Amino acid sequence: MLVGSVTGCTPDELREMAGSFAGEMAWLGYAGPRILELFRKPFYAGPHLAWQELGEEAVRRIIEESVEFWSHCRVVVKDSACPDGEERT
């Protein structure tokens, strides 16, 4: 079970967290406006806190950077046999 807790954090830590969240959503293929919607929803407590504390413009810039970065990356997942012939568990 995933359990979260509330702790205080600095603006720099909020920016780092927002960048991680935005980066993961961009990597998954979400567009900038959709990611911003997630930051606005109180259900996503950490990103929502970043949106409240840093402001929408700062969060937009973070999202734009993430989308820009991940739009140039191509992720390919290949399933293959283990090199030693053993089965994966």
Chimera marker file (.cmm) of the C-alpha trace (Angstrom):
<marker_set name="trace">
<marker id="1" x="0.000" y="0.000" z="0.000" r="1" g="1" b="0" radius="0.5"/>
<marker id="2" x="1.311" y="3.442" z="-0.935" r="1" g="1" b="0" radius="0.5"/>
<marker id="3" x="1.145" y="5.876" z="1.948" r="1" g="1" b="0" radius="0.5"/>
<marker id="4" x="2.009" y="9.562" z="1.803" r="1" g="1" b="0" radius="0.5"/>
<marker id="5" x="2.628" y="12.107" z="4.497" r="1" g="1" b="0" radius="0.5"/>
<marker id="6" x="2.784" y="15.881" z="4.613" r="1" g="1" b="0" radius="0.5"/>
<marker id="7" x="6.086" y="17.555" z="5.335" r="1" g="1" b="0" radius="0.5"/>
<marker id="8" x="7.332" y="21.089" z="4.911" r="1" g="1" b="0" radius="0.5"/>
<marker id="9" x="9.536" y="21.878" z="1.962" r="1" g="1" b="0" radius="0.5"/>
<marker id="10" x="11.380" y="24.791" z="0.433" r="1" g="1" b="0" radius="0.5"/>
<marker id="11" x="10.482" y="26.439" z="-2.881" r="1" g="1" b="0" radius="0.5"/>
<marker id="12" x="13.488" y="24.689" z="-4.465" r="1" g="1" b="0" radius="0.5"/>
<marker id="13" x="12.226" y="21.328" z="-3.234" r="1" g="1" b="0" radius="0.5"/>
<marker id="14" x="8.761" y="22.121" z="-4.568" r="1" g="1" b="0" radius="0.5"/>
<marker id="15" x="10.282" y="22.939" z="-7.975" r="1" g="1" b="0" radius="0.5"/>
<marker id="16" x="12.178" y="19.642" z="-7.966" r="1" g="1" b="0" radius="0.5"/>
<marker id="17" x="9.038" y="17.702" z="-7.072" r="1" g="1" b="0" radius="0.5"/>
<marker id="18" x="6.996" y="19.544" z="-9.699" r="1" g="1" b="0" radius="0.5"/>
<marker id="19" x="9.688" y="18.814" z="-12.287" r="1" g="1" b="0" radius="0.5"/>
<marker id="20" x="9.669" y="15.124" z="-11.417" r="1" g="1" b="0" radius="0.5"/>
<marker id="21" x="5.883" y="14.905" z="-11.646" r="1" g="1" b="0" radius="0.5"/>
<marker id="22" x="5.730" y="16.897" z="-14.894" r="1" g="1" b="0" radius="0.5"/>
<marker id="23" x="8.574" y="14.859" z="-16.348" r="1" g="1" b="0" radius="0.5"/>
<marker id="24" x="6.883" y="11.574" z="-15.591" r="1" g="1" b="0" radius="0.5"/>
<marker id="25" x="3.602" y="12.745" z="-17.116" r="1" g="1" b="0" radius="0.5"/>
<marker id="26" x="5.407" y="14.074" z="-20.210" r="1" g="1" b="0" radius="0.5"/>
<marker id="27" x="7.312" y="10.785" z="-20.526" r="1" g="1" b="0" radius="0.5"/>
<marker id="28" x="3.966" y="8.984" z="-20.453" r="1" g="1" b="0" radius="0.5"/>
<marker id="29" x="2.820" y="11.146" z="-23.362" r="1" g="1" b="0" radius="0.5"/>
<marker id="30" x="0.597" y="13.699" z="-21.638" r="1" g="1" b="0" radius="0.5"/>
<marker id="31" x="0.419" y="17.112" z="-23.349" r="1" g="1" b="0" radius="0.5"/>
<marker id="32" x="1.197" y="20.309" z="-21.438" r="1" g="1" b="0" radius="0.5"/>
<marker id="33" x="-2.415" y="21.433" z="-20.902" r="1" g="1" b="0" radius="0.5"/>
<marker id="34" x="-3.368" y="18.006" z="-19.529" r="1" g="1" b="0" radius="0.5"/>
<marker id="35" x="-0.422" y="18.030" z="-17.118" r="1" g="1" b="0" radius="0.5"/>
<marker id="36" x="-1.412" y="21.498" z="-15.901" r="1" g="1" b="0" radius="0.5"/>
<marker id="37" x="-4.928" y="20.175" z="-15.225" r="1" g="1" b="0" radius="0.5"/>
<marker id="38" x="-3.416" y="17.560" z="-12.916" r="1" g="1" b="0" radius="0.5"/>
<marker id="39" x="-1.506" y="20.245" z="-10.985" r="1" g="1" b="0" radius="0.5"/>
<marker id="40" x="-4.759" y="22.132" z="-10.460" r="1" g="1" b="0" radius="0.5"/>
<marker id="41" x="-6.534" y="19.129" z="-8.911" r="1" g="1" b="0" radius="0.5"/>
<marker id="42" x="-6.334" y="18.897" z="-5.093" r="1" g="1" b="0" radius="0.5"/>
<marker id="43" x="-6.382" y="15.083" z="-5.434" r="1" g="1" b="0" radius="0.5"/>
<marker id="44" x="-2.696" y="15.291" z="-6.477" r="1" g="1" b="0" radius="0.5"/>
<marker id="45" x="-1.561" y="16.864" z="-3.212" r="1" g="1" b="0" radius="0.5"/>
<marker id="46" x="2.128" y="17.428" z="-4.011" r="1" g="1" b="0" radius="0.5"/>
<marker id="47" x="1.713" y="18.884" z="-7.492" r="1" g="1" b="0" radius="0.5"/>
<marker id="48" x="-1.286" y="20.916" z="-6.294" r="1" g="1" b="0" radius="0.5"/>
<marker id="49" x="0.789" y="22.369" z="-3.464" r="1" g="1" b="0" radius="0.5"/>
<marker id="50" x="3.519" y="23.304" z="-5.968" r="1" g="1" b="0" radius="0.5"/>
<marker id="51" x="0.897" y="24.983" z="-8.150" r="1" g="1" b="0" radius="0.5"/>
<marker id="52" x="-0.427" y="26.941" z="-5.166" r="1" g="1" b="0" radius="0.5"/>
<marker id="53" x="2.965" y="27.926" z="-3.768" r="1" g="1" b="0" radius="0.5"/>
<marker id="54" x="4.985" y="28.537" z="-6.954" r="1" g="1" b="0" radius="0.5"/>
<marker id="55" x="2.149" y="29.967" z="-9.029" r="1" g="1" b="0" radius="0.5"/>
<marker id="56" x="0.722" y="28.927" z="-12.348" r="1" g="1" b="0" radius="0.5"/>
<marker id="57" x="3.364" y="30.653" z="-14.497" r="1" g="1" b="0" radius="0.5"/>
<marker id="58" x="6.254" y="28.876" z="-12.756" r="1" g="1" b="0" radius="0.5"/>
<marker id="59" x="4.454" y="25.540" z="-13.050" r="1" g="1" b="0" radius="0.5"/>
<marker id="60" x="3.725" y="26.198" z="-16.744" r="1" g="1" b="0" radius="0.5"/>
<marker id="61" x="7.445" y="26.778" z="-17.362" r="1" g="1" b="0" radius="0.5"/>
<marker id="62" x="8.338" y="23.554" z="-15.558" r="1" g="1" b="0" radius="0.5"/>
<marker id="63" x="5.778" y="21.645" z="-17.620" r="1" g="1" b="0" radius="0.5"/>
<marker id="64" x="6.962" y="23.220" z="-20.890" r="1" g="1" b="0" radius="0.5"/>
<marker id="65" x="10.559" y="22.213" z="-20.129" r="1" g="1" b="0" radius="0.5"/>
<marker id="66" x="9.490" y="18.647" z="-19.367" r="1" g="1" b="0" radius="0.5"/>
<marker id="67" x="7.341" y="18.318" z="-22.483" r="1" g="1" b="0" radius="0.5"/>
<marker id="68" x="10.116" y="19.824" z="-24.616" r="1" g="1" b="0" radius="0.5"/>
<marker id="69" x="12.698" y="17.409" z="-23.225" r="1" g="1" b="0" radius="0.5"/>
<marker id="70" x="10.567" y="14.279" z="-23.515" r="1" g="1" b="0" radius="0.5"/>
<marker id="71" x="9.305" y="15.173" z="-26.981" r="1" g="1" b="0" radius="0.5"/>
<marker id="72" x="12.867" y="14.533" z="-28.231" r="1" g="1" b="0" radius="0.5"/>
<marker id="73" x="13.223" y="11.152" z="-26.549" r="1" g="1" b="0" radius="0.5"/>
<marker id="74" x="12.019" y="7.871" z="-27.949" r="1" g="1" b="0" radius="0.5"/>
<marker id="75" x="11.312" y="5.120" z="-25.477" r="1" g="1" b="0" radius="0.5"/>
<marker id="76" x="11.360" y="1.569" z="-26.810" r="1" g="1" b="0" radius="0.5"/>
<marker id="77" x="10.524" y="-1.401" z="-24.625" r="1" g="1" b="0" radius="0.5"/>
<marker id="78" x="11.672" y="-4.759" z="-25.899" r="1" g="1" b="0" radius="0.5"/>
<marker id="79" x="10.976" y="-8.058" z="-24.245" r="1" g="1" b="0" radius="0.5"/>
<marker id="80" x="13.690" y="-10.611" z="-24.788" r="1" g="1" b="0" radius="0.5"/>
<marker id="81" x="15.052" y="-13.778" z="-23.297" r="1" g="1" b="0" radius="0.5"/>
<marker id="82" x="17.534" y="-13.526" z="-20.471" r="1" g="1" b="0" radius="0.5"/>
<marker id="83" x="21.119" y="-13.788" z="-21.714" r="1" g="1" b="0" radius="0.5"/>
<marker id="84" x="21.830" y="-16.874" z="-19.610" r="1" g="1" b="0" radius="0.5"/>
<marker id="85" x="18.672" y="-18.656" z="-20.798" r="1" g="1" b="0" radius="0.5"/>
<marker id="86" x="16.966" y="-18.554" z="-17.387" r="1" g="1" b="0" radius="0.5"/>
<marker id="87" x="13.338" y="-17.513" z="-17.067" r="1" g="1" b="0" radius="0.5"/>
<marker id="88" x="12.452" y="-14.124" z="-15.632" r="1" g="1" b="0" radius="0.5"/>
<marker id="89" x="10.635" y="-14.068" z="-12.338" r="1" g="1" b="0" radius="0.5"/>
<link id1="1" id2="2" r="1" g="1" b="0" radius="0.2"/>
<link id1="2" id2="3" r="1" g="1" b="0" radius="0.2"/>
<link id1="3" id2="4" r="1" g="1" b="0" radius="0.2"/>
<link id1="4" id2="5" r="1" g="1" b="0" radius="0.2"/>
<link id1="5" id2="6" r="1" g="1" b="0" radius="0.2"/>
<link id1="6" id2="7" r="1" g="1" b="0" radius="0.2"/>
<link id1="7" id2="8" r="1" g="1" b="0" radius="0.2"/>
<link id1="8" id2="9" r="1" g="1" b="0" radius="0.2"/>
<link id1="9" id2="10" r="1" g="1" b="0" radius="0.2"/>
<link id1="10" id2="11" r="1" g="1" b="0" radius="0.2"/>
<link id1="11" id2="12" r="1" g="1" b="0" radius="0.2"/>
<link id1="12" id2="13" r="1" g="1" b="0" radius="0.2"/>
<link id1="13" id2="14" r="1" g="1" b="0" radius="0.2"/>
<link id1="14" id2="15" r="1" g="1" b="0" radius="0.2"/>
<link id1="15" id2="16" r="1" g="1" b="0" radius="0.2"/>
<link id1="16" id2="17" r="1" g="1" b="0" radius="0.2"/>
<link id1="17" id2="18" r="1" g="1" b="0" radius="0.2"/>
<link id1="18" id2="19" r="1" g="1" b="0" radius="0.2"/>
<link id1="19" id2="20" r="1" g="1" b="0" radius="0.2"/>
<link id1="20" id2="21" r="1" g="1" b="0" radius="0.2"/>
<link id1="21" id2="22" r="1" g="1" b="0" radius="0.2"/>
<link id1="22" id2="23" r="1" g="1" b="0" radius="0.2"/>
<link id1="23" id2="24" r="1" g="1" b="0" radius="0.2"/>
<link id1="24" id2="25" r="1" g="1" b="0" radius="0.2"/>
<link id1="25" id2="26" r="1" g="1" b="0" radius="0.2"/>
<link id1="26" id2="27" r="1" g="1" b="0" radius="0.2"/>
<link id1="27" id2="28" r="1" g="1" b="0" radius="0.2"/>
<link id1="28" id2="29" r="1" g="1" b="0" radius="0.2"/>
<link id1="29" id2="30" r="1" g="1" b="0" radius="0.2"/>
<link id1="30" id2="31" r="1" g="1" b="0" radius="0.2"/>
<link id1="31" id2="32" r="1" g="1" b="0" radius="0.2"/>
<link id1="32" id2="33" r="1" g="1" b="0" radius="0.2"/>
<link id1="33" id2="34" r="1" g="1" b="0" radius="0.2"/>
<link id1="34" id2="35" r="1" g="1" b="0" radius="0.2"/>
<link id1="35" id2="36" r="1" g="1" b="0" radius="0.2"/>
<link id1="36" id2="37" r="1" g="1" b="0" radius="0.2"/>
<link id1="37" id2="38" r="1" g="1" b="0" radius="0.2"/>
<link id1="38" id2="39" r="1" g="1" b="0" radius="0.2"/>
<link id1="39" id2="40" r="1" g="1" b="0" radius="0.2"/>
<link id1="40" id2="41" r="1" g="1" b="0" radius="0.2"/>
<link id1="41" id2="42" r="1" g="1" b="0" radius="0.2"/>
<link id1="42" id2="43" r="1" g="1" b="0" radius="0.2"/>
<link id1="43" id2="44" r="1" g="1" b="0" radius="0.2"/>
<link id1="44" id2="45" r="1" g="1" b="0" radius="0.2"/>
<link id1="45" id2="46" r="1" g="1" b="0" radius="0.2"/>
<link id1="46" id2="47" r="1" g="1" b="0" radius="0.2"/>
<link id1="47" id2="48" r="1" g="1" b="0" radius="0.2"/>
<link id1="48" id2="49" r="1" g="1" b="0" radius="0.2"/>
<link id1="49" id2="50" r="1" g="1" b="0" radius="0.2"/>
<link id1="50" id2="51" r="1" g="1" b="0" radius="0.2"/>
<link id1="51" id2="52" r="1" g="1" b="0" radius="0.2"/>
<link id1="52" id2="53" r="1" g="1" b="0" radius="0.2"/>
<link id1="53" id2="54" r="1" g="1" b="0" radius="0.2"/>
<link id1="54" id2="55" r="1" g="1" b="0" radius="0.2"/>
<link id1="55" id2="56" r="1" g="1" b="0" radius="0.2"/>
<link id1="56" id2="57" r="1" g="1" b="0" radius="0.2"/>
<link id1="57" id2="58" r="1" g="1" b="0" radius="0.2"/>
<link id1="58" id2="59" r="1" g="1" b="0" radius="0.2"/>
<link id1="59" id2="60" r="1" g="1" b="0" radius="0.2"/>
<link id1="60" id2="61" r="1" g="1" b="0" radius="0.2"/>
<link id1="61" id2="62" r="1" g="1" b="0" radius="0.2"/>
<link id1="62" id2="63" r="1" g="1" b="0" radius="0.2"/>
<link id1="63" id2="64" r="1" g="1" b="0" radius="0.2"/>
<link id1="64" id2="65" r="1" g="1" b="0" radius="0.2"/>
<link id1="65" id2="66" r="1" g="1" b="0" radius="0.2"/>
<link id1="66" id2="67" r="1" g="1" b="0" radius="0.2"/>
<link id1="67" id2="68" r="1" g="1" b="0" radius="0.2"/>
<link id1="68" id2="69" r="1" g="1" b="0" radius="0.2"/>
<link id1="69" id2="70" r="1" g="1" b="0" radius="0.2"/>
<link id1="70" id2="71" r="1" g="1" b="0" radius="0.2"/>
<link id1="71" id2="72" r="1" g="1" b="0" radius="0.2"/>
<link id1="72" id2="73" r="1" g="1" b="0" radius="0.2"/>
<link id1="73" id2="74" r="1" g="1" b="0" radius="0.2"/>
<link id1="74" id2="75" r="1" g="1" b="0" radius="0.2"/>
<link id1="75" id2="76" r="1" g="1" b="0" radius="0.2"/>
<link id1="76" id2="77" r="1" g="1" b="0" radius="0.2"/>
<link id1="77" id2="78" r="1" g="1" b="0" radius="0.2"/>
<link id1="78" id2="79" r="1" g="1" b="0" radius="0.2"/>
<link id1="79" id2="80" r="1" g="1" b="0" radius="0.2"/>
<link id1="80" id2="81" r="1" g="1" b="0" radius="0.2"/>
<link id1="81" id2="82" r="1" g="1" b="0" radius="0.2"/>
<link id1="82" id2="83" r="1" g="1" b="0" radius="0.2"/>
<link id1="83" id2="84" r="1" g="1" b="0" radius="0.2"/>
<link id1="84" id2="85" r="1" g="1" b="0" radius="0.2"/>
<link id1="85" id2="86" r="1" g="1" b="0" radius="0.2"/>
<link id1="86" id2="87" r="1" g="1" b="0" radius="0.2"/>
<link id1="87" id2="88" r="1" g="1" b="0" radius="0.2"/>
<link id1="88" id2="89" r="1" g="1" b="0" radius="0.2"/>
</marker_set>
